């Protein structure tokens, strides 16, 4: 039995319905395959982008690591050079005046600090704060010692500052310990 279409109204006949169902059976797998292909392609692109980003980050870190290590080395040298026990031995008084010697020591500390000021971009804020605190504490200790009435000349200032170092750990040693522990974190 074959049904046909009437001229006045469009009526679906069993023959047309069968063709629509057959068309659906052919297109459904194609749609599913297309969706799977789009999902797979999107996942591949995302994975590839992440891989490129990782390789770029790895390359940047490879180039930045020597700069960071150099900055830590320079800052450790700064802390060693402003350590009062080494500073007082390296910088001898020019005359017997304790205030002139105090100013000379502070000048050397400030000069070392300014020479290494740019290294702060390679270290953490906390590490840089420790270094600045060590510098300021060292300067304050020298000033405080020079104001002592028992300190009468530059040699006595040297002796008193060195003696006060034996009473406790210097701020530069504390900052150096912090700097070393920070370097160990990323190595």
Beta strands, then each sheet from edge to edge (+ up, - down):
end
